[in-house]
Amino acid sequence: MSRAQAQPTVGFRRWWLKWRFHLNILLILIPLAFMPKYFADMRMFRGDDGLGQHIQADIPVGRWSVSLAEMLDQPPVQDGPAGYFKVFNLALCATCDEGVKAIYLRIGKPRSLRAAGSILFGSQYRMATSLPIPPRTRPDAQVWITIEGWDGKLYQASVPLADASPATAAWLAKQGGNP
């Protein structure tokens, strides 16, 4: 009995001693295959590849000018029970850094500052937010940019969703307003 039990262990040991070097080489080569995508993603997140996709440049909002872009050219992503979200980037113009307290992004016109939308975070040259896509959004909706100044005033502008994110507008048209 003990000899029969020892036999499979010897076979595995022989196999392991023969193939362990080759398996270790695979552990190095497989991650190398994913490195180009990793470096491309890092360039995008650092901003080396620009602001994003479908850039809407020089949108006047009050006395400032902003550029709006979607992070990736793809439909919104579902985030569990919270619903669908789309990542947008925004940049203030190079000389527009004075007087901005906060910038918000929302689909549909905000009723007040309390309902201004998702706040953007980051430096003035590259701010980001995950914009929630409401369940019954129409493909011809507007993306509203709200800037709150340090003087307490609100400044607003809108961009058609189809221009800011064609993939989202197409996804909403396909969904029929009920994602």
Backbone as CSV, one residue per row, in Angstrom:
resi,resn,N_x,N_y,N_z,CA_x,CA_y,CA_z,C_x,C_y,C_z
1,MET,0.809,-1.191,0.000,0.000,0.000,0.000,0.858,1.263,0.000
2,SER,1.835,1.334,0.815,2.648,2.538,0.892,3.383,2.786,-0.428
3,ARG,3.731,1.711,-1.130,4.407,1.872,-2.406,3.450,2.444,-3.458
4,ALA,2.179,2.048,-3.429,1.199,2.547,-4.393,0.890,4.025,-4.129
5,GLN,0.907,4.415,-2.880,0.654,5.809,-2.572,1.856,6.684,-2.929
6,ALA,3.032,6.192,-2.833,4.228,6.969,-3.121,4.424,7.158,-4.625
7,GLN,3.889,6.270,-5.429,4.086,6.334,-6.876,3.551,7.636,-7.509
8,PRO,2.305,8.085,-7.219,1.846,9.335,-7.828,2.667,10.538,-7.387
9,THR,3.150,10.549,-6.178,3.953,11.658,-5.691,5.262,11.746,-6.461
10,VAL,5.851,10.625,-6.755,7.105,10.607,-7.504,6.854,11.113,-8.929
11,GLY,5.734,10.745,-9.536,5.417,11.198,-10.888,5.224,12.714,-10.941
12,PHE,4.522,13.244,-9.959,4.309,14.690,-9.913,5.626,15.408,-9.667
13,ARG,6.431,14.846,-8.782,7.726,15.469,-8.488,8.610,15.493,-9.725
14,ARG,8.617,14.438,-10.475,9.414,14.385,-11.697,8.896,15.420,-12.708
15,TRP,7.560,15.501,-12.826,6.972,16.478,-13.749,7.323,17.899,-13.320
16,TRP,7.200,18.159,-12.018,7.483,19.500,-11.509,8.942,19.880,-11.735
17,LEU,9.868,18.984,-11.461,11.279,19.289,-11.653,11.603,19.544,-13.123
18,LYS,10.882,18.874,-14.014,11.130,19.046,-15.439,10.532,20.356,-15.971
19,TRP,9.325,20.755,-15.511,8.593,21.869,-16.103,8.591,23.151,-15.281
20,ARG,9.154,23.195,-14.097,9.067,24.390,-13.269,9.751,25.594,-13.897
21,PHE,10.844,25.389,-14.588,11.520,26.499,-15.255,10.611,27.099,-16.334
22,HIS,9.947,26.270,-17.132,9.081,26.739,-18.197,7.849,27.453,-17.643
23,LEU,7.324,26.974,-16.543,6.180,27.646,-15.919,6.570,29.028,-15.386
24,ASN,7.771,29.136,-14.856,8.233,30.440,-14.374,8.418,31.427,-15.522
25,ILE,8.878,30.959,-16.651,8.999,31.833,-17.826,7.622,32.330,-18.244
26,LEU,6.591,31.469,-18.201,5.230,31.884,-18.531,4.729,32.941,-17.558
27,LEU,5.083,32.831,-16.296,4.665,33.823,-15.314,5.269,35.199,-15.602
28,ILE,6.353,35.236,-16.327,6.950,36.514,-16.722,6.381,36.990,-18.053
29,LEU,6.181,36.103,-19.006,5.746,36.498,-20.348,4.273,36.892,-20.420
30,ILE,3.410,36.255,-19.674,1.976,36.570,-19.745,1.701,38.017,-19.325
31,PRO,2.235,38.517,-18.216,1.993,39.934,-17.895,2.583,40.899,-18.931
32,LEU,3.667,40.513,-19.588,4.254,41.387,-20.603,3.309,41.611,-21.769
33,ALA,2.441,40.656,-22.045,1.483,40.803,-23.134,0.467,41.909,-22.836
34,PHE,0.216,42.194,-21.560,-0.759,43.213,-21.178,-0.128,44.583,-20.930
35,MET,1.159,44.703,-21.034,1.842,45.963,-20.749,1.459,47.102,-21.700
36,PRO,1.306,46.891,-23.015,0.923,48.025,-23.870,-0.407,48.663,-23.458
37,LYS,-1.397,47.857,-23.110,-2.680,48.404,-22.665,-2.504,49.148,-21.343
38,TYR,-1.704,48.613,-20.459,-1.452,49.272,-19.175,-0.828,50.651,-19.388
39,PHE,0.191,50.723,-20.237,0.852,52.007,-20.478,-0.077,52.990,-21.189
40,ALA,-0.917,52.497,-22.097,-1.886,53.374,-22.766,-2.890,53.928,-21.752
41,ASP,-3.364,53.086,-20.833,-4.287,53.547,-19.799,-3.624,54.567,-18.873
42,MET,-2.378,54.351,-18.524,-1.675,55.289,-17.645,-1.474,56.641,-18.334
43,ARG,-1.164,56.633,-19.637,-1.034,57.892,-20.374,-2.363,58.647,-20.371
44,MET,-3.464,57.912,-20.513,-4.771,58.555,-20.543,-5.118,59.137,-19.166
45,PHE,-4.871,58.386,-18.095,-5.229,58.860,-16.761,-4.341,60.014,-16.300
46,ARG,-3.089,60.052,-16.762,-2.206,61.170,-16.423,-2.520,62.418,-17.228
47,GLY,-3.224,62.246,-18.356,-3.544,63.375,-19.205,-2.560,63.585,-20.332
48,ASP,-1.619,62.669,-20.522,-0.655,62.807,-21.609,-1.317,62.661,-22.978
49,ASP,-2.438,61.980,-23.051,-3.158,61.795,-24.306,-4.287,62.807,-24.471
50,GLY,-4.286,63.848,-23.684,-5.302,64.881,-23.786,-6.384,64.728,-22.727
51,LEU,-7.462,65.453,-22.929,-8.548,65.494,-21.962,-9.457,64.276,-22.048
52,GLY,-9.577,63.699,-23.232,-10.440,62.537,-23.412,-10.981,62.497,-24.824
53,GLN,-12.166,61.911,-24.990,-12.798,61.759,-26.297,-13.874,62.826,-26.488
54,HIS,-14.114,63.215,-27.719,-15.182,64.157,-28.093,-15.086,65.463,-27.287
55,ILE,-13.981,66.127,-27.425,-13.729,67.353,-26.661,-14.612,68.488,-27.190
56,GLN,-15.338,69.102,-26.277,-16.121,70.310,-26.561,-15.321,71.468,-25.979
57,ALA,-14.605,72.191,-26.827,-13.676,73.220,-26.357,-14.344,74.590,-26.287
58,ASP,-13.822,75.418,-25.406,-14.203,76.831,-25.274,-15.704,77.042,-25.091
59,ILE,-16.265,76.370,-24.124,-17.672,76.574,-23.762,-17.709,77.748,-22.785
60,PRO,-18.366,78.845,-23.130,-18.409,79.996,-22.211,-19.401,79.739,-21.067
61,VAL,-18.892,79.848,-19.848,-19.729,79.722,-18.651,-19.435,80.946,-17.793
62,GLY,-20.324,81.933,-17.857,-20.071,83.179,-17.142,-18.857,83.866,-17.719
63,ARG,-17.920,84.232,-16.854,-16.709,84.894,-17.341,-15.583,83.898,-17.616
64,TRP,-15.859,82.612,-17.467,-14.859,81.573,-17.692,-15.132,80.832,-18.991
65,SER,-14.163,80.047,-19.383,-14.285,79.188,-20.549,-13.795,77.798,-20.152
66,VAL,-14.550,76.761,-20.510,-14.192,75.404,-20.128,-14.170,74.497,-21.358
67,SER,-13.479,73.376,-21.223,-13.481,72.307,-22.221,-14.003,71.056,-21.542
68,LEU,-14.922,70.364,-22.202,-15.559,69.169,-21.649,-15.287,67.993,-22.569
69,ALA,-14.973,66.831,-21.989,-14.727,65.622,-22.772,-15.138,64.405,-21.974
70,GLU,-15.560,63.366,-22.677,-15.829,62.102,-21.991,-14.528,61.322,-21.883
71,MET,-14.398,60.544,-20.815,-13.155,59.802,-20.591,-12.955,58.728,-21.661
72,LEU,-13.960,57.890,-21.864,-13.876,56.809,-22.842,-15.065,56.875,-23.783
73,ASP,-14.841,56.534,-25.019,-15.895,56.535,-26.024,-16.649,55.212,-25.951
74,GLN,-17.476,55.074,-24.913,-18.280,53.876,-24.732,-19.525,54.213,-23.919
75,PRO,-20.525,53.323,-23.933,-21.769,53.612,-23.195,-21.523,53.693,-21.687
76,PRO,-22.507,54.184,-20.941,-22.376,54.252,-19.483,-22.195,52.865,-18.871
77,VAL,-21.582,52.852,-17.709,-21.296,51.610,-16.994,-22.211,51.528,-15.780
78,GLN,-22.791,50.345,-15.564,-23.661,50.176,-14.393,-22.813,49.960,-13.155
79,ASP,-23.153,50.681,-12.093,-22.433,50.585,-10.830,-23.376,50.039,-9.770
80,GLY,-23.795,48.794,-9.967,-24.668,48.131,-9.009,-26.017,48.804,-8.903
81,PRO,-26.571,48.871,-7.692,-27.903,49.468,-7.526,-27.916,50.986,-7.701
82,ALA,-26.742,51.621,-7.765,-26.686,53.073,-7.935,-27.081,53.504,-9.339
83,GLY,-27.047,52.602,-10.289,-27.451,52.931,-11.654,-26.263,53.050,-12.584
84,TYR,-26.477,53.758,-13.682,-25.470,53.902,-14.726,-24.710,55.214,-14.563
85,PHE,-23.401,55.157,-14.852,-22.528,56.320,-14.707,-21.644,56.470,-15.934
86,LYS,-21.269,57.710,-16.208,-20.368,58.042,-17.303,-19.326,59.012,-16.764
87,VAL,-18.051,58.764,-17.047,-16.970,59.610,-16.549,-16.681,60.716,-17.558
88,PHE,-16.705,61.962,-17.065,-16.393,63.131,-17.876,-15.213,63.873,-17.268
89,ASN,-14.429,64.508,-18.135,-13.327,65.370,-17.719,-13.630,66.796,-18.149
90,LEU,-13.143,67.745,-17.387,-13.360,69.155,-17.684,-12.092,69.914,-17.345
91,ALA,-11.792,70.935,-18.135,-10.627,71.782,-17.874,-11.022,73.238,-18.029
92,LEU,-10.591,74.054,-17.092,-10.748,75.510,-17.217,-9.668,76.031,-18.162
93,CYS,-9.923,77.170,-18.783,-8.896,77.758,-19.648,-7.676,78.134,-18.788
94,ALA,-6.562,78.345,-19.438,-5.305,78.583,-18.719,-5.339,79.838,-17.858
95,THR,-6.125,80.835,-18.242,-6.159,82.096,-17.485,-7.423,82.225,-16.641
96,CYS,-8.182,81.140,-16.480,-9.488,81.192,-15.798,-9.462,80.626,-14.384
97,ASP,-8.354,80.702,-13.706,-8.286,80.058,-12.399,-8.798,80.926,-11.257
98,GLU,-9.055,82.179,-11.500,-9.491,83.085,-10.437,-10.995,83.023,-10.215
99,GLY,-11.408,82.908,-8.969,-12.800,83.068,-8.600,-13.694,81.851,-8.683
100,VAL,-13.171,80.688,-9.036,-14.006,79.485,-9.135,-13.987,78.753,-7.796
101,LYS,-15.161,78.578,-7.214,-15.273,77.842,-5.950,-15.521,76.365,-6.222
102,ALA,-16.475,76.049,-7.108,-16.799,74.663,-7.421,-17.428,74.586,-8.805
103,ILE,-17.277,73.419,-9.446,-17.880,73.180,-10.755,-18.683,71.886,-10.658
104,TYR,-19.903,71.931,-11.177,-20.809,70.792,-11.137,-21.225,70.412,-12.548
105,LEU,-21.563,69.139,-12.735,-22.038,68.630,-14.010,-23.301,67.828,-13.770
106,ARG,-24.301,68.018,-14.639,-25.582,67.340,-14.447,-26.280,67.189,-15.793
107,ILE,-27.034,66.114,-15.944,-27.896,65.957,-17.107,-29.247,66.559,-16.742
108,GLY,-29.698,67.520,-17.529,-30.926,68.247,-17.213,-30.587,69.496,-16.426
109,LYS,-31.403,70.529,-16.593,-31.129,71.806,-15.933,-31.321,71.688,-14.421
110,PRO,-30.318,72.130,-13.643,-30.438,72.085,-12.182,-31.480,73.084,-11.679
111,ARG,-32.235,72.667,-10.682,-33.257,73.543,-10.090,-32.646,74.529,-9.103
112,SER,-31.589,74.096,-8.423,-30.930,74.955,-7.434,-29.508,74.447,-7.235
113,LEU,-28.759,75.115,-6.369,-27.395,74.678,-6.078,-27.387,73.327,-5.371
114,ARG,-28.437,73.046,-4.611,-28.507,71.748,-3.918,-28.658,70.596,-4.891
115,ALA,-29.198,70.882,-6.079,-29.374,69.850,-7.104,-28.479,70.150,-8.307
116,ALA,-27.294,70.695,-8.053,-26.412,71.123,-9.141,-25.790,69.952,-9.887
117,GLY,-25.712,68.782,-9.279,-25.159,67.613,-9.956,-23.894,67.110,-9.301
118,SER,-23.092,66.415,-10.093,-21.843,65.825,-9.611,-20.757,66.896,-9.577
119,ILE,-20.063,66.959,-8.461,-18.983,67.937,-8.346,-17.748,67.383,-9.036
120,LEU,-17.035,68.257,-9.712,-15.798,67.869,-10.379,-14.639,68.071,-9.421
121,PHE,-13.660,67.205,-9.488,-12.505,67.296,-8.604,-11.240,67.161,-9.422
122,GLY,-10.158,67.714,-8.907,-8.869,67.676,-9.582,-8.337,69.076,-9.775
123,SER,-7.249,69.189,-10.530,-6.674,70.513,-10.795,-7.491,71.216,-11.864
124,GLN,-7.253,72.493,-12.053,-8.032,73.268,-13.027,-7.789,72.787,-14.448
125,TYR,-6.701,72.084,-14.679,-6.370,71.638,-16.027,-6.968,70.276,-16.362
126,ARG,-7.440,69.540,-15.364,-8.039,68.234,-15.597,-8.867,67.842,-14.377
127,MET,-10.152,68.122,-14.436,-11.080,67.739,-13.381,-11.908,66.565,-13.897
128,ALA,-12.381,65.725,-12.994,-13.141,64.546,-13.405,-14.339,64.340,-12.491
129,THR,-15.356,63.678,-13.024,-16.516,63.286,-12.238,-17.181,62.093,-12.889
130,SER,-17.864,61.310,-12.072,-18.711,60.227,-12.570,-20.131,60.757,-12.589
131,LEU,-20.636,61.004,-13.769,-21.954,61.602,-13.935,-23.018,60.512,-13.963
132,PRO,-23.987,60.552,-13.020,-25.062,59.559,-13.070,-25.984,59.823,-14.263
133,ILE,-26.376,58.756,-14.928,-27.304,58.848,-16.050,-28.676,58.440,-15.517
134,PRO,-29.608,59.384,-15.379,-30.930,59.039,-14.836,-31.644,58.007,-15.710
135,PRO,-32.511,57.186,-15.106,-33.139,56.075,-15.833,-33.944,56.487,-17.060
136,ARG,-34.598,57.627,-17.023,-35.463,58.014,-18.151,-34.892,59.193,-18.944
137,THR,-33.587,59.213,-19.088,-32.944,60.285,-19.845,-33.236,60.117,-21.333
138,ARG,-33.561,61.226,-21.973,-33.812,61.203,-23.413,-32.487,61.414,-24.152
139,PRO,-32.322,60.838,-25.347,-31.069,61.015,-26.094,-30.781,62.462,-26.483
140,ASP,-31.801,63.321,-26.518,-31.584,64.725,-26.878,-31.422,65.623,-25.643
141,ALA,-31.058,65.041,-24.523,-30.894,65.794,-23.272,-29.675,66.718,-23.344
142,GLN,-29.600,67.616,-22.386,-28.495,68.571,-22.283,-27.647,68.243,-21.053
143,VAL,-26.340,68.401,-21.193,-25.413,68.295,-20.062,-25.159,69.722,-19.588
144,TRP,-25.523,69.996,-18.333,-25.400,71.343,-17.779,-24.137,71.463,-16.936
145,ILE,-23.409,72.534,-17.171,-22.208,72.873,-16.407,-22.576,74.053,-15.518
146,THR,-22.374,73.900,-14.209,-22.668,74.963,-13.257,-21.378,75.331,-12.536
147,ILE,-21.017,76.585,-12.595,-19.841,77.079,-11.872,-20.327,77.979,-10.748
148,GLU,-19.880,77.669,-9.543,-20.162,78.508,-8.378,-18.924,79.348,-8.116
149,GLY,-19.102,80.647,-8.142,-17.980,81.549,-7.902,-17.835,81.868,-6.425
150,TRP,-16.680,82.400,-6.069,-16.454,82.798,-4.678,-17.311,84.007,-4.313
151,ASP,-17.875,84.658,-5.315,-18.765,85.782,-5.040,-20.185,85.317,-4.716
152,GLY,-20.427,84.000,-4.750,-21.735,83.450,-4.410,-22.680,83.319,-5.594
153,LYS,-22.282,83.749,-6.750,-23.140,83.676,-7.928,-22.956,82.338,-8.648
154,LEU,-24.022,81.942,-9.361,-23.987,80.720,-10.159,-23.965,81.091,-11.633
155,TYR,-23.145,80.388,-12.376,-23.050,80.589,-13.821,-23.284,79.236,-14.481
156,GLN,-24.095,79.218,-15.548,-24.460,77.947,-16.160,-24.332,78.011,-17.675
157,ALA,-24.070,76.827,-18.242,-24.067,76.634,-19.693,-24.448,75.186,-19.946
158,SER,-24.908,74.916,-21.167,-25.288,73.541,-21.490,-24.670,73.117,-22.815
159,VAL,-24.513,71.807,-22.941,-23.980,71.171,-24.146,-24.908,70.003,-24.453
160,PRO,-25.281,69.788,-25.710,-26.100,68.617,-26.025,-25.365,67.321,-25.680
161,LEU,-26.068,66.385,-25.080,-25.476,65.101,-24.712,-24.949,64.369,-25.934
162,ALA,-25.626,64.514,-27.062,-25.187,63.850,-28.293,-23.824,64.377,-28.756
163,ASP,-23.496,65.626,-28.444,-22.180,66.166,-28.790,-21.127,65.778,-27.761
164,ALA,-21.489,65.805,-26.488,-20.542,65.494,-25.421,-20.205,64.009,-25.369
165,SER,-21.195,63.153,-25.638,-20.986,61.706,-25.586,-21.916,61.014,-26.577
166,PRO,-21.496,60.883,-27.832,-22.343,60.210,-28.819,-22.664,58.765,-28.448
167,ALA,-21.735,58.077,-27.798,-21.978,56.687,-27.404,-23.101,56.601,-26.373
168,THR,-23.166,57.551,-25.460,-24.233,57.567,-24.459,-25.571,57.886,-25.103
169,ALA,-25.594,58.846,-26.030,-26.842,59.180,-26.720,-27.351,57.993,-27.534
170,ALA,-26.445,57.285,-28.204,-26.844,56.101,-28.969,-27.339,54.997,-28.043
171,TRP,-26.687,54.840,-26.897,-27.104,53.828,-25.925,-28.489,54.153,-25.377
172,LEU,-28.751,55.438,-25.096,-30.058,55.848,-24.597,-31.136,55.647,-25.659
173,ALA,-30.824,55.933,-26.922,-31.795,55.713,-27.998,-32.121,54.229,-28.146
174,LYS,-31.108,53.405,-27.981,-31.307,51.948,-28.063,-32.145,51.439,-26.888
175,GLN,-31.931,52.042,-25.704,-32.668,51.639,-24.502,-34.124,52.097,-24.536
176,GLY,-34.397,53.110,-25.333,-35.751,53.644,-25.401,-36.131,54.437,-24.165
177,GLY,-35.156,55.005,-23.473,-35.454,55.805,-22.283,-35.598,54.994,-21.013
178,ASN,-35.467,53.671,-21.085,-35.550,52.813,-19.891,-34.358,51.877,-19.838
179,PRO,-33.220,52.314,-19.290,-32.048,51.442,-19.211,-32.255,50.283,-18.257
